[in-house]
């Protein structure tokens, strides 16, 4: 099980996603914790590294957990994505680990990993994205 964190940020019924040079799918910004980091500390660090913005810690809220087959990993390797929402300050732009940032909805479903598809289905069911 790969344990990851993700930031869900929705604007105009689309969700912020990132794409790296070495990946063929978009993903929600976030990543793994370093030793001793809380979810919030790790998420804030990863979002700064990927999207160049500072999360406003007081606005971060737990959204949910999603599990699916991990993209580009051997069959039976799963990813657990613990998701949070929250506001930020700064200008969204790709940083060191990210090639591009995109605003996606369910029409872009095939551009997402399996866990991303689950998250988008949930966002759509809740009326947050198209």
GIFENQUI-V472304 format. One record per residue. N is the residue number from 1. RES is the residue in three letters. SS is DSSP state (h for helix, s for strand, l for the rest). D_CENTER is the distance of its C-alpha to the mean C-alpha in Angstrom with 2 decimals. Layout:
BEGIN
N;RES;SS;D_CENTER
N;RES;SS;D_CENTER
END
This chain:
BEGIN
1;UNK;l;17.18
2;UNK;s;14.25
3;UNK;s;12.70
4;UNK;s;9.14
5;UNK;s;7.16
6;UNK;s;3.74
7;UNK;s;4.58
8;UNK;s;5.81
9;UNK;l;8.39
10;UNK;s;11.03
11;UNK;s;14.16
12;UNK;l;17.10
13;UNK;l;15.70
14;UNK;s;12.86
15;UNK;s;9.09
16;UNK;s;7.77
17;UNK;s;6.40
18;UNK;s;7.72
19;UNK;s;10.46
20;UNK;l;12.51
21;UNK;l;16.28
22;UNK;l;16.47
23;UNK;l;14.10
24;UNK;l;15.19
25;UNK;l;12.00
26;UNK;s;9.04
27;UNK;s;5.53
28;UNK;l;2.06
29;UNK;l;3.53
30;UNK;s;5.12
31;UNK;s;7.86
32;UNK;l;11.18
33;UNK;l;13.76
34;UNK;l;17.01
35;UNK;l;20.19
36;UNK;l;21.09
37;UNK;l;17.86
38;UNK;l;16.78
39;UNK;h;13.26
40;UNK;h;13.56
41;UNK;h;15.16
42;UNK;h;12.69
43;UNK;h;9.67
44;UNK;h;12.06
45;UNK;h;13.18
46;UNK;h;10.06
47;UNK;h;9.10
48;UNK;h;12.80
49;UNK;h;12.87
50;UNK;h;10.30
51;UNK;h;10.87
52;UNK;l;14.28
53;UNK;l;14.02
54;UNK;s;14.99
55;UNK;s;13.38
56;UNK;l;16.35
57;UNK;h;16.58
58;UNK;h;18.90
59;UNK;h;16.55
60;UNK;l;13.67
61;UNK;s;13.92
62;UNK;s;12.91
63;UNK;s;11.51
64;UNK;s;11.96
65;UNK;s;11.69
66;UNK;s;11.41
67;UNK;s;13.25
68;UNK;s;14.12
69;UNK;s;15.79
70;UNK;l;13.89
71;UNK;l;13.83
72;UNK;l;16.80
73;UNK;l;18.06
74;UNK;l;21.41
75;UNK;l;21.92
76;UNK;l;21.53
77;UNK;l;18.70
78;UNK;s;15.99
79;UNK;s;12.49
80;UNK;s;11.84
81;UNK;s;8.37
82;UNK;s;9.22
83;UNK;s;7.31
84;UNK;s;8.73
85;UNK;s;9.65
86;UNK;l;11.93
87;UNK;l;13.90
88;UNK;s;14.42
89;UNK;s;17.37
90;UNK;l;17.82
91;UNK;l;17.21
92;UNK;l;13.90
93;UNK;l;14.72
94;UNK;l;13.67
95;UNK;l;14.76
96;UNK;l;16.04
97;UNK;l;13.36
98;UNK;l;12.26
99;UNK;l;14.74
100;UNK;s;13.49
101;UNK;s;11.24
102;UNK;s;11.62
103;UNK;s;11.82
104;UNK;s;11.73
105;UNK;l;13.32
106;UNK;h;14.84
107;UNK;h;17.36
108;UNK;h;14.87
109;UNK;h;14.25
110;UNK;h;15.84
111;UNK;h;13.47
112;UNK;s;10.65
113;UNK;l;10.84
114;UNK;h;12.55
115;UNK;h;9.88
116;UNK;h;7.88
117;UNK;h;11.41
118;UNK;h;11.97
119;UNK;h;9.22
120;UNK;h;10.62
121;UNK;h;14.04
122;UNK;h;13.63
123;UNK;h;12.58
124;UNK;h;15.59
125;UNK;h;17.86
126;UNK;l;17.35
127;UNK;l;18.21
128;UNK;l;15.16
129;UNK;l;14.58
130;UNK;l;17.30
END
